[in-house]
Amino acid sequence: MDFGRIVTAMVTPFNEQGQIDYNDVTKLVNHLVGNGSDSLVVAGTTGESPTLSKEEKVSLFKHVIRIVDGRIPVIAGTGSNNTNASIELTQAAEEAGADGIMLVTPYYNKPSQEGMYQHFKAIAETTALPIMLYNVPGRTVVSLMPETTIRLSHLPNVVAIKEASGDLDAASMIIENSSDGFDLYGGDDSMTLPLLSIGAKGVVSVAAHIIGKNMAQMVQQFLDGNNTTAAKQHRELLPIMSAMFMAPNPVPVKAALEMQGIISGDVRLPMIRLSDEESHILYSILQPNATFYVS
């Protein structure tokens, strides 16, 4: 399974009552499919997975898969710090027709490297779906060491990692030593071009909700050997990439989508909307760059 270069970590639209807004989900999916996304991650951290019940996640998987209708791959976020719960959700995602799954490192309970290896291995053995690992120590407190990632890369259906540690040395080690066909994706939009330069496949992106086509163009310029052009595009896009993290993710990107009239900016507690001041700052960053947006 080729997940492409621009994998969008899709937000989960909610209405004012805090329920999943499936009409907005449909609008968002079609927007993303048409604007540079090569595949979608559903019910990941950006999708506010900690606030979604298992039933909501499965319903969301089914809806997105139906709306995508085979146009691009759908990757279901089924990872948690509970191995058995991840196995159950993974099996439900496979039954729903997902093209792959994403498994985050177990958060809060702080397992050892061997514990994480056995956790991922146990899940992998219960599914035929391709697996993208997700290392994000800033959120989970634990870090999947390069040696453990490399070891996991030899499991038949572990095919990629979203590496959001920001550590280029670790990423280089993984790219150099993992099994053939194992891909590394960046987990930070601003690291996309630096990681491509050392051999990464692409990025699992938040900013692609807003500048997906532009990011795809930047990646293509790099792949075509136009490094100076790609670097210039990176610098131009950086203010928007950074603005997507001016408050806890996914609050800013949902606000930006609302400013574009695509979906509501509603979030679930413990997330809260941007303040008026923050909204003004975000708007002031987005407006001068409005020529970037393709709707």
N, C-alpha and C positions, 0 to 999 in steps of 0.2 A: 504494500500500500504506500503510495507516494502522497504525503500530506502537503506537498508544494513548498513554496517559500514564505508566503504570508499566511500564517495561521492566526485567525482572530479569536481571542478569548472573549466570547460574546457575553454581553450583559444580559441580565434577566429583567425584562420590563415588568413593572408593577403598576397597578392603578392606585388611586388615592386611598383605597381601603386596604392596600398592602397585599392584594391578591395578584397572581400572575395574570398579566393582560395579554391574552393569546392573540388578539388582533394586532397589538403592537409587536408581539413576537414575529408574526407573519411579515409585517412591514419591515422590521429590522433584518430578518433573514434575507428578504429579497434585496434590501439595500446593500447588505454585505456581499452577497453573491455577485451583485453587479458592480461592485466597487473595489476590486482588487484582492478579495479574500480567496485564498486557494483552498482553505478548509476552515471549519469552525470548531471551537471547543465550547461545549454546552455544560452549564452547571459547574464551572470551575470557580476559583476564588473570585474572579471578576464577575461571575454570574451570581455572586452572593451565596455560594453553596452552603456556608454554615447556617444560613437561615432557611434553607429549603428542606422540607421533609423528603423521605425516600419516595413517597407517592408523588409529590410535586416534581421531583427530578425525573422519575420515569415518564410522567405525563409530558414533561417538557422535552425529553428525548424523543418521544413518539411524535410530538407536534413538529419539532424542528426537522426531523427526518422526513416527515410527510411533505413539508413545505419545500425543503431542499430538493426532494425528488431526484436524487442521484446526480445533481449538478456538480456538487463538490463533496468531499468527505466530511462526515460529522463525527467528531471525537467526543465521547461522553466522559465527563469528569466523574469518576467513580472512586477516587482515592479518599481515604480517611485514616484515622489513627486506630481503627478497629478492623483487623484483618478479615474477620468473618463477615462484617457488614459490607466491606468493600467487595468481597467475593459475591455476596448476594446482589449488590447493586450492579456489579459487572455482568453477572448472568442476566439480569433484567435488561441491561443496555444491549447485550448481544441479541436477546430475544426481540428487542424493539427495532433492531436493524442497524445499530451503530456500526460505523466503519472502523472504529478504534476506540481506545480508552486512554485517559490520562490519569496517572496515579501519583499523587503528591506524597512526599515523605511524611511519615507519621508524626504529627505535631503533638505537643504538650507532654506525651509520655516519654519522650527523649530516649528512644531505643539506641542500642549500639549499632555499629556498622553491620555486624553479623545479624542482628535482629532485623535491620532494614532489608538486608539481602533475603533473609528467610520470609519476610513479609511479602516482598514483591514476587518472590519465587512461588509462594503459595497461591497468590492471586493468578499469576501467569499460567500456572498448571491447570486452572479451572476454565480457561477460555481459549478460543482460537483467534480472538481479535488481536491485532497488533497493538502494542503498548508503548505509550510515551511516558517516561518517568518525568517527575517534576521536582527539581531541587530549588527551594526558595528559603534559605536559612533565615532571612530577615523576618519571615512570618512564622516559621515552624520551630525555630530555635535549634534544630538539628540540621546538620549538613551531610549530604551524601558525598562521601569522599570520592575523588576520581577513581581510585583503585576499586571501589565498590561498584561504581557505574560501569567500569570496564568489565568487571566480573559479570554483572547483570547483562551486559550487551551480548554475552554468549548464549543467553537463553533464547530459544528459537523465535519467540514472538515479542521480545523486547527490542524495539526497532529504533527508538529515539529518546532523547532527553530534552526537556525544557530546562536549561541551565540558567538560573536567575541569581547566581551567587555574585555576579560581577567580577569574577576571578578569571582573567584571561589565561593565566598560567594553567589553572585547573582545566579550563576548556581546551587548551592546546593539548594537554596530556590525554584527555578523553578522546579527542579527534584522532590523535596519532595512534592510540593503542587499543581502541575499541574494535569490535569485530567488523568485518566487511559489511557494508550496507547499513550500519548504525549511524544515525544522523543526530547532530547536535543543533538545537535551536536556542537562540537567545531568549531570555525572559524579560528583557528590558529594552524598550524601543530604542533608546539612545545608544545601545550597544550593538545595534544591528550591523552597521557597516564595519566597526572594528572586529566583530566576530566573523563576519563574512571573509575578512582579510586573512584569517587564520584557518579557514576551511569549514566554517559552520554552514548548515543548509539554509537557514532562514531565521525567522523570529515568530514567537507566539506573542501577538501584539494586542495592546489596548488601543493605541492611537489609530490603528487601522480602521476603527469605527468611523473616524473623521477623515483620515488622509490615506486610506488604503491604496488607492491608485497611485498616489505619489510615492508611497513606500515601495510599491511594486516596480515603479519606474526607476527608483534609485537602485534597487537590487539588480534590475536588468542592466542598467548602465555599468554597474560593477562587473557583472558577469560578462558583458561585452568588452571589457577591458578599458572602459572609459572612466578611469579612477578619479580624475580631476572633476569630471561632471558629477559623479556619484558623491564625492566629498562635498561639493558645493550644495547639492540637494540635501545632504545630511544636515549641513549647517543651517540651511533655510528652514528645514522641518523641525529642527531641534526645539525652538520655543514652543511649538504645539505639543511635541512629545512630552516636554517637561511640564506643560500646563495640565496634562492629563493626570499628573500626580501631585498637584498643588494641595490636595486634600486626600484623605484615604480613598483608595481605589475601591469601587467604581464611581464614586460620587461626581468627580469632575467630568468624566466621559459621558455619564448620563445627562449631566447638565448641558454639555455641548450638543448632544443628540437632540435634546429638547429645544435648544436654541436654533437648531436646523429644522425643527418641525418633524422629526422622524419618530421619536417616542417621547413619552413622559419621562421626566427626570426623577420620579419617585424612587425612593430606596426604602429598605426595611431597617428598623432598629436592630442593632445599635448604630447603624449608619444614619446620618442625617444629611439633609440637603445642604448645599453651599449657602453660606450667609449672603446677604445682599452685597456686602463688600467683596466677598470672594467671587460672586457671580459677575460683578462689574469688572473685576480684574481679568477673569476668564474671557469675558466678552471683548475686552480691550485687546487681548492677545489674539483671539480668533478673527475679529473683524478685519484688521489690516491684511490678514492672510487669506481672506475669503476666496481669492482666486484659486487657492489650492483645492478647495472642496469640489468634489464631483458628486452630484446627487442623481 
